[in-house]
Amino acid sequence: ELFFGGNTIILDHGQGIHTVYMHLSQLRVGCADSVSKGDVIGLLGSTGRSSGPHLHFGVKISDISVNPLSVLNLDL
């Protein structure tokens, strides 16, 4: 659990691309689990520093945060 992000999942897509999912109420995957497109990896929540249920979604490329809208069409 990250202090600000609460229950967090970080997926490694290879080539330095990671997606981050924060404030989850439940984690449905563990470290080193493989996931496929469409798998439920967690449930929406309000953990960490949060004022209500929501998903904080982020994308990092080579450890640099980028606008998720700029990569949503990539086949991750």
Secondary structure, DSSP 8 states (H G I E B T S, - for coil): -BTTTBEEEEEEEETTEEEEEEEESEE---TT----TT---EE-B--SS-SSSB-EEEEEETTEEE-GGGTTTS--
